[in-house]
């Protein structure tokens, strides 16, 4: 089997939408953004150039708000986000993306090209948008 023939990059299967949120936003505000934008995660903005991006997703709201019986208006995104973000190069083969995401134990990551986030890739994308299936 010629593996090059079946090569697919992260860029070719990613979702092209990146939605940013401020770390000071409340969990309630962040979930409202996610509902409005129909996304499962938000990238948390850097506070300054030396800072790293964060990410917040549905799992974080469950762990940091629901299971702790907190009010979503009283929890800030920075308290429940994951930081720094694990990102994948746009040119990475989807097989390696799958390996990275599963080995790190995450469901999605931003796709990076030339130092910029250009989209998001999820485990679902790796199956549903994959030409091998």
C-alpha positions in Angstrom: 0.0 0.0 0.0 1.3 3.4 -0.9 0.9 5.5 2.2 1.7 8.8 0.4 -1.4 8.3 -1.8 -3.5 8.4 1.4 -1.8 11.3 3.1 -4.1 13.8 4.7 -2.9 16.8 6.6 -4.4 18.2 9.8 -5.3 21.3 7.7 -7.4 19.2 5.2 -9.7 17.8 7.9 -9.8 20.6 10.5 -12.7 22.9 11.2 -11.7 26.4 10.1 -13.3 28.3 13.0 -11.4 29.5 15.9 -13.3 31.4 18.6 -11.4 33.3 21.3 -12.6 34.2 24.8 -11.0 36.4 27.5 -9.8 34.5 30.5 -11.8 36.9 32.8 -15.1 35.9 31.1 -17.4 33.9 33.4 -18.1 30.3 32.6 -21.7 31.3 31.9 -20.5 33.9 29.3 -18.2 31.4 27.7 -20.9 28.8 27.4 -23.2 31.4 25.8 -20.5 32.1 23.2 -20.1 28.4 22.6 -23.9 28.0 22.1 -24.1 31.0 19.8 -21.0 29.9 17.7 -21.9 26.2 17.8 -18.5 25.2 18.9 -17.2 22.7 21.5 -14.2 24.7 22.7 -12.8 28.2 22.9 -9.2 29.4 22.8 -8.4 31.6 25.8 -6.6 34.8 24.7 -3.1 35.6 25.9 -2.8 38.2 28.5 0.5 39.5 27.0 3.0 38.5 24.3 5.0 36.3 26.7 1.9 34.4 27.8 0.5 31.2 26.3 -2.9 30.5 24.9 -5.3 28.4 26.9 -8.3 26.3 25.9 -11.6 25.6 27.6 -14.1 23.0 26.5 -17.3 21.2 27.7 -15.3 18.8 29.9 -13.8 21.8 31.8 -17.2 23.2 32.5 -18.3 19.8 33.9 -15.2 19.4 36.0 -14.9 23.0 37.2 -18.5 24.1 37.6 -21.1 21.3 37.6 -19.2 18.6 39.6 -18.1 21.2 42.1 -21.6 22.6 42.4 -20.5 26.1 41.6 -22.5 28.9 40.0 -21.4 29.5 36.4 -21.6 33.3 37.0 -19.0 33.0 39.7 -16.3 30.9 37.9 -13.9 32.6 35.5 -12.6 30.8 32.4 -9.0 31.2 33.6 -9.9 29.0 36.7 -11.0 26.0 34.6 -9.1 26.2 31.3 -6.2 24.1 30.3 -3.0 26.0 29.6 -0.7 25.9 27.6 -2.6 24.6 24.6 -1.3 21.5 22.8 -1.4 22.5 19.1 -0.7 20.5 15.9 1.1 21.7 12.8 -1.1 22.2 9.8 1.0 19.8 7.7 1.0 16.9 10.2 -0.4 13.6 8.9 -3.8 12.8 10.5 -2.4 9.5 11.7 0.1 11.4 13.8 -2.5 13.8 14.9 -4.6 10.9 16.1 -1.7 9.5 18.0 -0.8 12.8 19.6 -4.4 13.6 20.7 -5.0 10.1 22.2 -1.6 9.9 23.9 -2.0 13.3 25.5 -5.6 12.5 26.4 -7.3 15.4 24.7 -10.2 15.4 22.2 -9.3 18.5 20.2 -6.5 21.0 19.5 -5.8 24.1 17.5 -4.1 23.7 14.1 -1.1 26.0 13.7 0.5 27.4 10.6 3.2 30.1 10.4 2.8 30.8 14.1 -1.0 31.4 13.8 -4.0 29.2 14.8 -5.9 28.6 11.6 -8.5 26.0 12.8 -9.4 23.3 15.2 -9.0 19.6 14.8 -10.9 17.0 16.9 -11.0 13.2 17.2 -14.4 13.4 15.4 -12.8 15.3 12.5 -10.1 12.6 12.2 -12.8 10.0 11.5 -15.7 11.9 9.9 -13.6 14.1 7.5 -11.0 11.4 6.8 -10.9 10.0 3.2 -9.8 6.6 4.5 -13.3 6.0 5.8 
